[in-house]
Amino acid sequence: MSNPSLQEQLQALVPTSASTDKKGSSEKQEKHFPKKTAPKKVAAQKPAWLEYVYYGLELLKAHYPQCFKEPGDIKPLKVGIKQDLVKHLGTREDIIISDKVCMIKSLSYYVTTLYYFKNVFEGASRIDLNGHTAGVVTAEEAQYSAEQHKIKLQKKSARSSAKNSFSRHDRAETSA
């Protein structure tokens, strides 16, 4: 018998009766007060790989809270942390294999975010899985991080500009 993943555990906690109660009451309400049919904006759905990475990040934060933080609190990680993570996860029998793999894959995303690059500066303390100091960032590492941060910002700006020009084009076509 395998242990349920964190995602399965969270889904098991969601009460099913609450969703049926809401549905029943809204059906009654619709009979008396029909909904207006205004066009709705469809929220952009995240790609499956991004959902997978976010799930892995949540697992990392849950199992290693002293190491993996929210974006504003990110600290540079120890050089070789991936090997430490693989070794430590190998000893954990309470985590299913697919979740271990997800955490290891999500680590590479974590260390390539804007927030991570922003916090890797010369002299900053690196931390290990337990949140203990494990070295400092060198000048060369800080320079590389600053360059990567700049590149990511430029890409983000370019995507934002392209998205805005596309939106303006859409609005122009629908109004015509």
PyMOL CGO cylinders between C-alpha atoms (Angstrom):
from pymol import cmd
from pymol.cgo import CYLINDER

trace = [
    CYLINDER, 0.00, 0.00, 0.00, 1.48, 3.35, -1.03, 0.3, 1, 1, 1, 1, 1, 1,
    CYLINDER, 1.48, 3.35, -1.03, 1.08, 6.59, 0.86, 0.3, 1, 1, 1, 1, 1, 1,
    CYLINDER, 1.08, 6.59, 0.86, -1.29, 9.13, -0.72, 0.3, 1, 1, 1, 1, 1, 1,
    CYLINDER, -1.29, 9.13, -0.72, 0.36, 12.19, -2.25, 0.3, 1, 1, 1, 1, 1, 1,
    CYLINDER, 0.36, 12.19, -2.25, -0.07, 15.59, -0.67, 0.3, 1, 1, 1, 1, 1, 1,
    CYLINDER, -0.07, 15.59, -0.67, -2.44, 16.52, -3.49, 0.3, 1, 1, 1, 1, 1, 1,
    CYLINDER, -2.44, 16.52, -3.49, -4.63, 13.47, -2.78, 0.3, 1, 1, 1, 1, 1, 1,
    CYLINDER, -4.63, 13.47, -2.78, -4.59, 14.28, 0.92, 0.3, 1, 1, 1, 1, 1, 1,
    CYLINDER, -4.59, 14.28, 0.92, -5.69, 17.86, 0.24, 0.3, 1, 1, 1, 1, 1, 1,
    CYLINDER, -5.69, 17.86, 0.24, -8.48, 16.71, -2.09, 0.3, 1, 1, 1, 1, 1, 1,
    CYLINDER, -8.48, 16.71, -2.09, -9.73, 14.29, 0.57, 0.3, 1, 1, 1, 1, 1, 1,
    CYLINDER, -9.73, 14.29, 0.57, -10.13, 17.21, 2.99, 0.3, 1, 1, 1, 1, 1, 1,
    CYLINDER, -10.13, 17.21, 2.99, -12.46, 19.17, 0.68, 0.3, 1, 1, 1, 1, 1, 1,
    CYLINDER, -12.46, 19.17, 0.68, -16.06, 18.50, 1.78, 0.3, 1, 1, 1, 1, 1, 1,
    CYLINDER, -16.06, 18.50, 1.78, -18.28, 17.35, -1.07, 0.3, 1, 1, 1, 1, 1, 1,
    CYLINDER, -18.28, 17.35, -1.07, -21.53, 18.33, 0.63, 0.3, 1, 1, 1, 1, 1, 1,
    CYLINDER, -21.53, 18.33, 0.63, -20.65, 22.05, 0.50, 0.3, 1, 1, 1, 1, 1, 1,
    CYLINDER, -20.65, 22.05, 0.50, -20.48, 22.02, -3.28, 0.3, 1, 1, 1, 1, 1, 1,
    CYLINDER, -20.48, 22.02, -3.28, -23.86, 20.28, -3.62, 0.3, 1, 1, 1, 1, 1, 1,
    CYLINDER, -23.86, 20.28, -3.62, -25.47, 22.72, -1.20, 0.3, 1, 1, 1, 1, 1, 1,
    CYLINDER, -25.47, 22.72, -1.20, -24.28, 25.65, -3.25, 0.3, 1, 1, 1, 1, 1, 1,
    CYLINDER, -24.28, 25.65, -3.25, -25.48, 24.05, -6.45, 0.3, 1, 1, 1, 1, 1, 1,
    CYLINDER, -25.48, 24.05, -6.45, -28.91, 23.31, -5.04, 0.3, 1, 1, 1, 1, 1, 1,
    CYLINDER, -28.91, 23.31, -5.04, -29.42, 26.86, -3.77, 0.3, 1, 1, 1, 1, 1, 1,
    CYLINDER, -29.42, 26.86, -3.77, -28.24, 28.40, -7.04, 0.3, 1, 1, 1, 1, 1, 1,
    CYLINDER, -28.24, 28.40, -7.04, -30.69, 26.25, -9.01, 0.3, 1, 1, 1, 1, 1, 1,
    CYLINDER, -30.69, 26.25, -9.01, -33.55, 27.60, -6.89, 0.3, 1, 1, 1, 1, 1, 1,
    CYLINDER, -33.55, 27.60, -6.89, -32.28, 31.12, -7.36, 0.3, 1, 1, 1, 1, 1, 1,
    CYLINDER, -32.28, 31.12, -7.36, -32.01, 30.72, -11.14, 0.3, 1, 1, 1, 1, 1, 1,
    CYLINDER, -32.01, 30.72, -11.14, -35.72, 29.79, -11.40, 0.3, 1, 1, 1, 1, 1, 1,
    CYLINDER, -35.72, 29.79, -11.40, -36.74, 33.07, -9.84, 0.3, 1, 1, 1, 1, 1, 1,
    CYLINDER, -36.74, 33.07, -9.84, -33.89, 35.31, -10.95, 0.3, 1, 1, 1, 1, 1, 1,
    CYLINDER, -33.89, 35.31, -10.95, -32.32, 34.20, -14.24, 0.3, 1, 1, 1, 1, 1, 1,
    CYLINDER, -32.32, 34.20, -14.24, -28.67, 35.13, -14.67, 0.3, 1, 1, 1, 1, 1, 1,
    CYLINDER, -28.67, 35.13, -14.67, -27.73, 37.85, -17.13, 0.3, 1, 1, 1, 1, 1, 1,
    CYLINDER, -27.73, 37.85, -17.13, -25.83, 36.57, -20.10, 0.3, 1, 1, 1, 1, 1, 1,
    CYLINDER, -25.83, 36.57, -20.10, -22.97, 39.04, -20.22, 0.3, 1, 1, 1, 1, 1, 1,
    CYLINDER, -22.97, 39.04, -20.22, -19.79, 37.96, -21.98, 0.3, 1, 1, 1, 1, 1, 1,
    CYLINDER, -19.79, 37.96, -21.98, -17.28, 36.61, -19.48, 0.3, 1, 1, 1, 1, 1, 1,
    CYLINDER, -17.28, 36.61, -19.48, -13.52, 36.84, -19.71, 0.3, 1, 1, 1, 1, 1, 1,
    CYLINDER, -13.52, 36.84, -19.71, -12.01, 33.42, -19.79, 0.3, 1, 1, 1, 1, 1, 1,
    CYLINDER, -12.01, 33.42, -19.79, -9.09, 33.18, -17.41, 0.3, 1, 1, 1, 1, 1, 1,
    CYLINDER, -9.09, 33.18, -17.41, -5.95, 31.88, -19.05, 0.3, 1, 1, 1, 1, 1, 1,
    CYLINDER, -5.95, 31.88, -19.05, -5.37, 28.33, -17.93, 0.3, 1, 1, 1, 1, 1, 1,
    CYLINDER, -5.37, 28.33, -17.93, -1.88, 27.54, -16.74, 0.3, 1, 1, 1, 1, 1, 1,
    CYLINDER, -1.88, 27.54, -16.74, -0.02, 24.94, -18.77, 0.3, 1, 1, 1, 1, 1, 1,
    CYLINDER, -0.02, 24.94, -18.77, 0.19, 21.47, -17.23, 0.3, 1, 1, 1, 1, 1, 1,
    CYLINDER, 0.19, 21.47, -17.23, 3.97, 21.70, -16.72, 0.3, 1, 1, 1, 1, 1, 1,
    CYLINDER, 3.97, 21.70, -16.72, 3.54, 24.88, -14.68, 0.3, 1, 1, 1, 1, 1, 1,
    CYLINDER, 3.54, 24.88, -14.68, 0.85, 23.31, -12.49, 0.3, 1, 1, 1, 1, 1, 1,
    CYLINDER, 0.85, 23.31, -12.49, 3.24, 20.37, -11.95, 0.3, 1, 1, 1, 1, 1, 1,
    CYLINDER, 3.24, 20.37, -11.95, 6.08, 22.72, -10.96, 0.3, 1, 1, 1, 1, 1, 1,
    CYLINDER, 6.08, 22.72, -10.96, 3.86, 24.71, -8.59, 0.3, 1, 1, 1, 1, 1, 1,
    CYLINDER, 3.86, 24.71, -8.59, 2.75, 21.46, -6.96, 0.3, 1, 1, 1, 1, 1, 1,
    CYLINDER, 2.75, 21.46, -6.96, 6.41, 20.46, -6.53, 0.3, 1, 1, 1, 1, 1, 1,
    CYLINDER, 6.41, 20.46, -6.53, 7.23, 23.84, -5.02, 0.3, 1, 1, 1, 1, 1, 1,
    CYLINDER, 7.23, 23.84, -5.02, 4.41, 23.45, -2.52, 0.3, 1, 1, 1, 1, 1, 1,
    CYLINDER, 4.41, 23.45, -2.52, 5.77, 20.02, -1.59, 0.3, 1, 1, 1, 1, 1, 1,
    CYLINDER, 5.77, 20.02, -1.59, 9.26, 21.48, -1.12, 0.3, 1, 1, 1, 1, 1, 1,
    CYLINDER, 9.26, 21.48, -1.12, 7.87, 24.25, 1.09, 0.3, 1, 1, 1, 1, 1, 1,
    CYLINDER, 7.87, 24.25, 1.09, 5.86, 21.72, 3.13, 0.3, 1, 1, 1, 1, 1, 1,
    CYLINDER, 5.86, 21.72, 3.13, 8.74, 19.27, 3.67, 0.3, 1, 1, 1, 1, 1, 1,
    CYLINDER, 8.74, 19.27, 3.67, 11.61, 21.77, 3.89, 0.3, 1, 1, 1, 1, 1, 1,
    CYLINDER, 11.61, 21.77, 3.89, 10.08, 25.01, 5.22, 0.3, 1, 1, 1, 1, 1, 1,
    CYLINDER, 10.08, 25.01, 5.22, 13.42, 26.36, 6.51, 0.3, 1, 1, 1, 1, 1, 1,
    CYLINDER, 13.42, 26.36, 6.51, 14.92, 26.14, 3.03, 0.3, 1, 1, 1, 1, 1, 1,
    CYLINDER, 14.92, 26.14, 3.03, 12.18, 26.81, 0.47, 0.3, 1, 1, 1, 1, 1, 1,
    CYLINDER, 12.18, 26.81, 0.47, 10.37, 30.08, 1.02, 0.3, 1, 1, 1, 1, 1, 1,
    CYLINDER, 10.37, 30.08, 1.02, 7.80, 32.37, -0.52, 0.3, 1, 1, 1, 1, 1, 1,
    CYLINDER, 7.80, 32.37, -0.52, 9.17, 34.71, -3.24, 0.3, 1, 1, 1, 1, 1, 1,
    CYLINDER, 9.17, 34.71, -3.24, 9.90, 37.64, -0.90, 0.3, 1, 1, 1, 1, 1, 1,
    CYLINDER, 9.90, 37.64, -0.90, 11.90, 35.49, 1.54, 0.3, 1, 1, 1, 1, 1, 1,
    CYLINDER, 11.90, 35.49, 1.54, 14.00, 33.40, -0.86, 0.3, 1, 1, 1, 1, 1, 1,
    CYLINDER, 14.00, 33.40, -0.86, 17.62, 32.82, 0.13, 0.3, 1, 1, 1, 1, 1, 1,
    CYLINDER, 17.62, 32.82, 0.13, 20.44, 31.47, -2.05, 0.3, 1, 1, 1, 1, 1, 1,
    CYLINDER, 20.44, 31.47, -2.05, 20.73, 27.69, -1.74, 0.3, 1, 1, 1, 1, 1, 1,
    CYLINDER, 20.73, 27.69, -1.74, 23.83, 25.67, -0.94, 0.3, 1, 1, 1, 1, 1, 1,
    CYLINDER, 23.83, 25.67, -0.94, 25.95, 24.66, -3.90, 0.3, 1, 1, 1, 1, 1, 1,
    CYLINDER, 25.95, 24.66, -3.90, 25.08, 20.99, -4.47, 0.3, 1, 1, 1, 1, 1, 1,
    CYLINDER, 25.08, 20.99, -4.47, 21.64, 21.20, -2.84, 0.3, 1, 1, 1, 1, 1, 1,
    CYLINDER, 21.64, 21.20, -2.84, 20.15, 18.97, -5.54, 0.3, 1, 1, 1, 1, 1, 1,
    CYLINDER, 20.15, 18.97, -5.54, 22.39, 16.09, -4.49, 0.3, 1, 1, 1, 1, 1, 1,
    CYLINDER, 22.39, 16.09, -4.49, 21.46, 16.71, -0.84, 0.3, 1, 1, 1, 1, 1, 1,
    CYLINDER, 21.46, 16.71, -0.84, 17.78, 16.72, -1.75, 0.3, 1, 1, 1, 1, 1, 1,
    CYLINDER, 17.78, 16.72, -1.75, 18.05, 13.47, -3.75, 0.3, 1, 1, 1, 1, 1, 1,
    CYLINDER, 18.05, 13.47, -3.75, 19.95, 11.82, -0.90, 0.3, 1, 1, 1, 1, 1, 1,
    CYLINDER, 19.95, 11.82, -0.90, 17.49, 12.98, 1.75, 0.3, 1, 1, 1, 1, 1, 1,
    CYLINDER, 17.49, 12.98, 1.75, 14.42, 12.06, -0.28, 0.3, 1, 1, 1, 1, 1, 1,
    CYLINDER, 14.42, 12.06, -0.28, 15.91, 8.60, -0.79, 0.3, 1, 1, 1, 1, 1, 1,
    CYLINDER, 15.91, 8.60, -0.79, 15.63, 8.01, 2.95, 0.3, 1, 1, 1, 1, 1, 1,
    CYLINDER, 15.63, 8.01, 2.95, 12.03, 9.22, 3.24, 0.3, 1, 1, 1, 1, 1, 1,
    CYLINDER, 12.03, 9.22, 3.24, 9.48, 6.42, 3.03, 0.3, 1, 1, 1, 1, 1, 1,
    CYLINDER, 9.48, 6.42, 3.03, 6.55, 8.71, 3.87, 0.3, 1, 1, 1, 1, 1, 1,
    CYLINDER, 6.55, 8.71, 3.87, 6.74, 10.44, 0.47, 0.3, 1, 1, 1, 1, 1, 1,
    CYLINDER, 6.74, 10.44, 0.47, 5.65, 8.64, -2.69, 0.3, 1, 1, 1, 1, 1, 1,
    CYLINDER, 5.65, 8.64, -2.69, 8.12, 8.36, -5.55, 0.3, 1, 1, 1, 1, 1, 1,
    CYLINDER, 8.12, 8.36, -5.55, 6.19, 10.56, -7.97, 0.3, 1, 1, 1, 1, 1, 1,
    CYLINDER, 6.19, 10.56, -7.97, 6.17, 13.40, -5.42, 0.3, 1, 1, 1, 1, 1, 1,
    CYLINDER, 6.17, 13.40, -5.42, 9.92, 12.97, -4.86, 0.3, 1, 1, 1, 1, 1, 1,
    CYLINDER, 9.92, 12.97, -4.86, 10.52, 13.25, -8.60, 0.3, 1, 1, 1, 1, 1, 1,
    CYLINDER, 10.52, 13.25, -8.60, 8.25, 16.30, -8.77, 0.3, 1, 1, 1, 1, 1, 1,
    CYLINDER, 8.25, 16.30, -8.77, 10.19, 18.03, -5.99, 0.3, 1, 1, 1, 1, 1, 1,
    CYLINDER, 10.19, 18.03, -5.99, 13.54, 17.36, -7.64, 0.3, 1, 1, 1, 1, 1, 1,
    CYLINDER, 13.54, 17.36, -7.64, 12.30, 18.68, -10.99, 0.3, 1, 1, 1, 1, 1, 1,
    CYLINDER, 12.30, 18.68, -10.99, 10.72, 21.74, -9.35, 0.3, 1, 1, 1, 1, 1, 1,
    CYLINDER, 10.72, 21.74, -9.35, 14.03, 22.65, -7.71, 0.3, 1, 1, 1, 1, 1, 1,
    CYLINDER, 14.03, 22.65, -7.71, 15.44, 23.73, -11.08, 0.3, 1, 1, 1, 1, 1, 1,
    CYLINDER, 15.44, 23.73, -11.08, 12.48, 26.07, -11.60, 0.3, 1, 1, 1, 1, 1, 1,
    CYLINDER, 12.48, 26.07, -11.60, 12.89, 27.52, -8.08, 0.3, 1, 1, 1, 1, 1, 1,
    CYLINDER, 12.89, 27.52, -8.08, 16.54, 28.46, -8.67, 0.3, 1, 1, 1, 1, 1, 1,
    CYLINDER, 16.54, 28.46, -8.67, 15.80, 30.15, -12.01, 0.3, 1, 1, 1, 1, 1, 1,
    CYLINDER, 15.80, 30.15, -12.01, 13.05, 32.52, -10.90, 0.3, 1, 1, 1, 1, 1, 1,
    CYLINDER, 13.05, 32.52, -10.90, 13.40, 36.28, -10.90, 0.3, 1, 1, 1, 1, 1, 1,
    CYLINDER, 13.40, 36.28, -10.90, 13.08, 36.29, -7.12, 0.3, 1, 1, 1, 1, 1, 1,
    CYLINDER, 13.08, 36.29, -7.12, 15.91, 33.79, -6.70, 0.3, 1, 1, 1, 1, 1, 1,
    CYLINDER, 15.91, 33.79, -6.70, 18.28, 35.63, -9.04, 0.3, 1, 1, 1, 1, 1, 1,
    CYLINDER, 18.28, 35.63, -9.04, 17.45, 38.90, -7.29, 0.3, 1, 1, 1, 1, 1, 1,
    CYLINDER, 17.45, 38.90, -7.29, 18.53, 37.48, -3.93, 0.3, 1, 1, 1, 1, 1, 1,
    CYLINDER, 18.53, 37.48, -3.93, 21.83, 35.97, -5.08, 0.3, 1, 1, 1, 1, 1, 1,
    CYLINDER, 21.83, 35.97, -5.08, 24.26, 38.81, -4.44, 0.3, 1, 1, 1, 1, 1, 1,
    CYLINDER, 24.26, 38.81, -4.44, 27.89, 38.86, -3.36, 0.3, 1, 1, 1, 1, 1, 1,
    CYLINDER, 27.89, 38.86, -3.36, 28.36, 37.92, 0.28, 0.3, 1, 1, 1, 1, 1, 1,
    CYLINDER, 28.36, 37.92, 0.28, 24.82, 36.60, 0.79, 0.3, 1, 1, 1, 1, 1, 1,
    CYLINDER, 24.82, 36.60, 0.79, 24.63, 33.48, 2.96, 0.3, 1, 1, 1, 1, 1, 1,
    CYLINDER, 24.63, 33.48, 2.96, 23.64, 30.24, 1.27, 0.3, 1, 1, 1, 1, 1, 1,
    CYLINDER, 23.64, 30.24, 1.27, 21.42, 27.80, 3.15, 0.3, 1, 1, 1, 1, 1, 1,
    CYLINDER, 21.42, 27.80, 3.15, 21.04, 24.02, 3.24, 0.3, 1, 1, 1, 1, 1, 1,
    CYLINDER, 21.04, 24.02, 3.24, 17.83, 21.95, 3.46, 0.3, 1, 1, 1, 1, 1, 1,
    CYLINDER, 17.83, 21.95, 3.46, 17.54, 22.70, 7.19, 0.3, 1, 1, 1, 1, 1, 1,
    CYLINDER, 17.54, 22.70, 7.19, 17.99, 26.45, 6.74, 0.3, 1, 1, 1, 1, 1, 1,
    CYLINDER, 17.99, 26.45, 6.74, 21.53, 26.46, 8.20, 0.3, 1, 1, 1, 1, 1, 1,
    CYLINDER, 21.53, 26.46, 8.20, 24.27, 28.59, 6.66, 0.3, 1, 1, 1, 1, 1, 1,
    CYLINDER, 24.27, 28.59, 6.66, 26.24, 26.64, 4.06, 0.3, 1, 1, 1, 1, 1, 1,
    CYLINDER, 26.24, 26.64, 4.06, 28.61, 29.05, 2.34, 0.3, 1, 1, 1, 1, 1, 1,
    CYLINDER, 28.61, 29.05, 2.34, 28.38, 32.48, 0.77, 0.3, 1, 1, 1, 1, 1, 1,
    CYLINDER, 28.38, 32.48, 0.77, 27.76, 33.79, -2.72, 0.3, 1, 1, 1, 1, 1, 1,
    CYLINDER, 27.76, 33.79, -2.72, 30.97, 34.68, -4.59, 0.3, 1, 1, 1, 1, 1, 1,
    CYLINDER, 30.97, 34.68, -4.59, 31.44, 37.72, -6.82, 0.3, 1, 1, 1, 1, 1, 1,
    CYLINDER, 31.44, 37.72, -6.82, 31.36, 35.50, -9.92, 0.3, 1, 1, 1, 1, 1, 1,
    CYLINDER, 31.36, 35.50, -9.92, 28.10, 33.83, -8.83, 0.3, 1, 1, 1, 1, 1, 1,
    CYLINDER, 28.10, 33.83, -8.83, 26.56, 37.21, -8.05, 0.3, 1, 1, 1, 1, 1, 1,
    CYLINDER, 26.56, 37.21, -8.05, 27.55, 38.56, -11.46, 0.3, 1, 1, 1, 1, 1, 1,
    CYLINDER, 27.55, 38.56, -11.46, 26.02, 35.55, -13.23, 0.3, 1, 1, 1, 1, 1, 1,
    CYLINDER, 26.02, 35.55, -13.23, 22.84, 35.94, -11.17, 0.3, 1, 1, 1, 1, 1, 1,
    CYLINDER, 22.84, 35.94, -11.17, 22.59, 39.65, -11.98, 0.3, 1, 1, 1, 1, 1, 1,
    CYLINDER, 22.59, 39.65, -11.98, 22.95, 38.87, -15.70, 0.3, 1, 1, 1, 1, 1, 1,
    CYLINDER, 22.95, 38.87, -15.70, 20.28, 36.18, -15.54, 0.3, 1, 1, 1, 1, 1, 1,
    CYLINDER, 20.28, 36.18, -15.54, 17.98, 38.52, -13.61, 0.3, 1, 1, 1, 1, 1, 1,
    CYLINDER, 17.98, 38.52, -13.61, 18.39, 41.18, -16.30, 0.3, 1, 1, 1, 1, 1, 1,
    CYLINDER, 18.39, 41.18, -16.30, 17.68, 38.66, -19.10, 0.3, 1, 1, 1, 1, 1, 1,
    CYLINDER, 17.68, 38.66, -19.10, 14.55, 37.40, -17.34, 0.3, 1, 1, 1, 1, 1, 1,
    CYLINDER, 14.55, 37.40, -17.34, 13.29, 40.95, -16.83, 0.3, 1, 1, 1, 1, 1, 1,
    CYLINDER, 13.29, 40.95, -16.83, 13.82, 41.71, -20.53, 0.3, 1, 1, 1, 1, 1, 1,
    CYLINDER, 13.82, 41.71, -20.53, 11.94, 38.57, -21.57, 0.3, 1, 1, 1, 1, 1, 1,
    CYLINDER, 11.94, 38.57, -21.57, 9.11, 39.38, -19.19, 0.3, 1, 1, 1, 1, 1, 1,
    CYLINDER, 9.11, 39.38, -19.19, 8.90, 42.92, -20.56, 0.3, 1, 1, 1, 1, 1, 1,
    CYLINDER, 8.90, 42.92, -20.56, 8.87, 41.62, -24.15, 0.3, 1, 1, 1, 1, 1, 1,
    CYLINDER, 8.87, 41.62, -24.15, 6.07, 39.15, -23.36, 0.3, 1, 1, 1, 1, 1, 1,
    CYLINDER, 6.07, 39.15, -23.36, 4.09, 41.86, -21.65, 0.3, 1, 1, 1, 1, 1, 1,
    CYLINDER, 4.09, 41.86, -21.65, 4.49, 44.20, -24.63, 0.3, 1, 1, 1, 1, 1, 1,
    CYLINDER, 4.49, 44.20, -24.63, 3.47, 41.48, -27.08, 0.3, 1, 1, 1, 1, 1, 1,
    CYLINDER, 3.47, 41.48, -27.08, 0.47, 40.57, -24.95, 0.3, 1, 1, 1, 1, 1, 1,
    CYLINDER, 0.47, 40.57, -24.95, -0.68, 44.20, -24.74, 0.3, 1, 1, 1, 1, 1, 1,
    CYLINDER, -0.68, 44.20, -24.74, -0.33, 44.80, -28.47, 0.3, 1, 1, 1, 1, 1, 1,
    CYLINDER, -0.33, 44.80, -28.47, -2.26, 41.58, -29.16, 0.3, 1, 1, 1, 1, 1, 1,
    CYLINDER, -2.26, 41.58, -29.16, -5.03, 42.70, -26.80, 0.3, 1, 1, 1, 1, 1, 1,
    CYLINDER, -5.03, 42.70, -26.80, -5.30, 46.08, -28.52, 0.3, 1, 1, 1, 1, 1, 1,
    CYLINDER, -5.30, 46.08, -28.52, -5.51, 44.32, -31.90, 0.3, 1, 1, 1, 1, 1, 1,
    CYLINDER, -5.51, 44.32, -31.90, -8.33, 42.08, -30.58, 0.3, 1, 1, 1, 1, 1, 1,
    CYLINDER, -8.33, 42.08, -30.58, -10.29, 45.05, -29.23, 0.3, 1, 1, 1, 1, 1, 1,
    CYLINDER, -10.29, 45.05, -29.23, -9.96, 46.86, -32.54, 0.3, 1, 1, 1, 1, 1, 1,
    CYLINDER, -9.96, 46.86, -32.54, -11.32, 43.87, -34.47, 0.3, 1, 1, 1, 1, 1, 1,
    CYLINDER, -11.32, 43.87, -34.47, -14.29, 43.32, -32.15, 0.3, 1, 1, 1, 1, 1, 1,
    CYLINDER, -14.29, 43.32, -32.15, -15.31, 46.96, -32.17, 0.3, 1, 1, 1, 1, 1, 1,
    CYLINDER, -15.31, 46.96, -32.17, -15.23, 47.14, -35.98, 0.3, 1, 1, 1, 1, 1, 1,
]
cmd.load_cgo(trace, "trace")
